[in-house]
Amino acid sequence: MNRTQWAAIAAVVLALLFAGAATVASAGRDDGTGAPRTPSAGSPDAGFARDMALHHQQAVEMSFIVRDNTDDEDVRRLAYDIANTQANQRGMLLGWLDMWKLPKVESGIEPMAWMPMDMRMGAGHAMFEPHDGALMEGMATTTELDRLRAARGKAAEVLYLQLMTDHHKGGVMMAQGCVDLCAAGTERDLAQGMVTAQGSEIRLMADLLRERGAKPRG
């Protein structure tokens, strides 16, 4: 069994574990008396759910694009696993917002506003500014998505792996923010799972890029 198959199995197992955990009606929270506790619209819990759902949506889109633009089985399998895992997680996040009776889109609030400035900037990084369709850290721009749609074969594989590496790095940063700021419970556990799983996939994608004579951007 090769490393891609191991990564695929790990991603599926994590998705199944968190799917089962998501059946807890209160998303793992209570107020100390056993009664469900609903986060506010401006809380890290709600902000993470909204922003990560949107972040995941683009990962699913990119994965379906590369699946159709290459015949390479390793990349297609990785893309399929990312699409499945992140689509499942996105459903959980949106389901929690519905359960909490909170909006999925908060007008007038910039993405990642629930994270303190120092967490959003990271060590030595400039503050992210939305541009060309990229709304959050790690997201591909409209121009980059158009390039991915037009690419074929090895060129599509390399661009996808580079874009998804950036995407995962942004996702890990945001998920770690929830680990640090969200209330204890299923959502925070899901965020920790994202940190672990996406970190593993970043290392796998570095190997796949190396095999293609390329490397991550930046």
C-alpha positions in Angstrom: 0.0 0.0 0.0 1.5 3.3 -1.1 1.6 6.6 0.8 -1.3 8.1 -1.1 -3.5 5.1 -0.2 -2.5 5.5 3.5 -3.4 9.2 3.3 -6.7 8.4 1.7 -7.6 5.9 4.4 -6.7 8.3 7.1 -8.8 11.1 5.5 -11.9 8.8 5.2 -11.5 7.5 8.8 -11.3 11.1 10.1 -14.4 12.1 8.1 -16.4 9.2 9.5 -15.3 9.9 13.0 -16.4 13.5 12.8 -19.6 12.7 11.0 -20.6 10.5 13.9 -19.6 13.1 16.4 -21.7 15.7 14.6 -24.9 13.9 15.5 -24.6 15.4 19.0 -27.3 18.0 18.9 -25.4 20.6 20.9 -22.2 20.2 19.0 -20.6 19.1 22.3 -21.5 22.2 24.3 -23.5 22.8 27.4 -23.8 25.5 30.0 -22.8 23.2 32.9 -26.4 22.1 33.6 -26.7 19.8 30.5 -28.6 22.4 28.5 -27.3 23.2 25.0 -25.3 26.4 24.7 -25.7 28.4 21.5 -22.8 30.5 20.4 -23.4 34.1 19.3 -23.2 35.2 15.7 -19.9 37.0 16.4 -18.3 34.1 18.3 -15.2 32.2 17.1 -17.4 29.1 16.9 -19.8 30.7 14.5 -17.1 32.6 12.6 -15.0 29.5 12.1 -18.1 27.5 10.9 -18.9 30.2 8.3 -15.4 30.8 7.1 -14.2 27.2 6.9 -17.4 26.2 5.1 -16.5 28.7 2.4 -12.8 27.8 2.4 -13.7 24.1 2.0 -16.1 24.9 -0.9 -13.1 26.1 -3.0 -11.0 23.0 -2.1 -13.8 20.8 -3.4 -14.1 22.8 -6.6 -10.4 22.7 -7.3 -10.3 18.9 -6.6 -13.1 18.2 -9.1 -11.3 20.4 -11.7 -8.0 18.4 -11.5 -9.8 15.1 -11.4 -11.1 15.9 -14.9 -7.8 17.4 -16.2 -5.4 14.5 -15.5 -5.2 10.8 -15.7 -2.6 10.4 -12.9 -4.1 8.0 -10.4 -2.2 9.4 -7.4 -3.3 12.9 -7.9 -6.9 11.9 -8.8 -7.1 9.8 -5.7 -5.9 12.6 -3.5 -8.3 15.0 -5.1 -11.2 12.6 -4.6 -10.3 12.2 -0.9 -10.0 15.9 -0.3 -13.3 16.6 -2.1 -15.1 13.9 -0.1 -13.6 14.8 3.3 -14.1 18.6 2.9 -17.6 18.3 1.5 -18.6 16.2 4.5 -17.0 18.6 6.9 -18.6 21.6 5.2 -22.0 19.9 5.7 -21.3 19.6 9.4 -20.3 23.2 9.7 -23.3 24.5 7.9 -25.5 22.1 9.8 -24.3 23.6 13.1 -25.1 27.1 11.9 -28.6 25.9 11.1 -28.9 24.3 14.4 -27.7 27.5 16.2 -30.1 29.5 14.0 -27.2 31.7 12.8 -26.7 33.1 9.3 -24.3 31.3 7.0 -23.2 34.7 5.6 -22.7 37.7 7.9 -22.9 40.9 5.9 -20.5 43.7 6.8 -18.1 41.3 8.6 -14.8 40.6 6.9 -13.6 36.9 6.7 -11.6 35.7 9.7 -12.6 38.7 11.8 -13.3 36.3 14.7 -9.5 35.7 14.9 -7.2 38.3 16.6 -4.9 40.2 14.3 -1.8 38.5 15.6 -3.2 35.0 14.9 -4.3 36.1 11.4 -0.9 37.5 10.5 1.2 34.5 11.8 4.9 34.6 12.4 6.4 37.2 10.1 3.6 37.2 7.5 1.9 40.2 6.1 -1.8 40.8 6.8 -3.9 39.0 4.1 -6.0 41.3 2.0 -8.9 39.9 -0.1 -8.1 40.2 -3.8 -9.2 38.7 -7.2 -11.8 36.4 -5.7 -9.5 35.1 -2.9 -11.4 36.0 0.3 -9.2 34.3 2.9 -5.7 33.1 3.6 -4.6 30.3 1.2 -7.6 30.6 -1.2 -6.8 30.6 -4.9 -7.6 33.7 -6.9 -10.0 33.7 -9.9 -7.0 34.0 -12.2 -5.4 30.9 -10.6 -8.7 28.9 -10.9 -8.9 29.8 -14.6 -5.3 28.6 -15.1 -6.2 25.3 -13.3 -9.2 24.8 -15.6 -7.1 25.4 -18.7 -4.2 23.1 -17.6 -3.9 19.5 -18.5 -1.8 16.5 -17.5 1.4 17.2 -15.5 0.9 21.0 -15.6 -2.6 20.5 -14.0 -1.1 18.2 -11.4 1.6 20.6 -10.4 -0.6 23.7 -10.3 -3.3 21.8 -8.3 -0.7 20.5 -5.7 0.8 24.0 -5.3 -2.6 25.7 -5.0 -3.9 23.0 -2.6 -0.8 23.2 -0.5 -1.4 27.0 -0.1 -5.0 26.3 0.6 -4.3 23.7 3.3 -1.8 26.1 5.0 -4.5 28.7 5.2 -6.9 26.1 6.4 -4.6 24.9 9.1 -4.0 28.4 10.3 -7.7 29.0 10.6 -8.4 25.6 12.2 -5.7 26.2 14.8 -7.5 29.5 15.6 -10.6 27.5 16.4 -8.6 25.0 18.5 -7.4 28.0 20.5 -10.6 30.0 20.6 -13.7 27.8 20.2 -15.6 26.3 23.1 -14.7 22.8 24.0 -16.7 20.2 22.1 -17.2 18.6 18.7 -16.5 21.7 16.6 -13.1 22.2 18.3 -12.4 18.5 18.0 -13.2 18.8 14.2 -10.8 21.7 13.9 -8.0 19.7 15.6 -8.6 16.9 13.2 -8.3 19.4 10.3 -4.9 20.6 11.6 -3.6 17.0 11.8 -5.1 15.7 8.6 -4.2 18.7 6.4 -0.7 18.9 7.8 -0.2 15.3 6.7 -1.6 16.0 3.3 0.7 19.0 3.0 3.7 16.7 3.4 2.2 14.2 0.9 1.7 16.9 -1.6 5.4 18.0 -1.2 6.4 14.5 -2.1 4.1 14.4 -5.1 5.5 17.8 -6.3 9.1 16.5 -5.9 8.3 13.5 -8.0 7.2 15.9 -10.8 10.3 18.1 -10.5 8.4 20.9 -8.7 8.0 22.2 -5.2 5.5 24.2 -3.2 5.2 28.0 -3.9 6.8 30.4 -1.4 
